[in-house]
Amino acid sequence: MGESVKDPVCGWEVHSHDISALYLGTEYGFCSVECRARFLAFSRRYAGHRDQ
């Protein structure tokens, strides 16, 4: 099935990259389109760049 990753928005384990986004050269996987949309709206916060 592949490697699992943690959805950066909700913290759920994601086992595929069916729903994903690329940000600053890193691919992030999401459990839903809603989490992906929230990530895209607040990418710096969810990618760990809070003070930039």
VENSUL-V758586 format. One record per pair of residues at least 24 apart in sequence whose ideal C-beta (glycine too) atoms are under 7 Angstrom apart, sorted by the first residue. I is the first residue (numbers start at 1). J is the second residue. D is the distance in Angstrom with one decimal. If there is no record, write none. Layout:
I_J_D, I_J_D
This chain:
5_29_4.7, 7_31_4.8, 7_35_5.4, 8_39_6.1, 8_46_4.4, 8_47_6.7, 9_35_4.0, 9_38_5.1, 9_39_5.3, 9_46_5.7, 10_35_5.5, 23_47_5.5
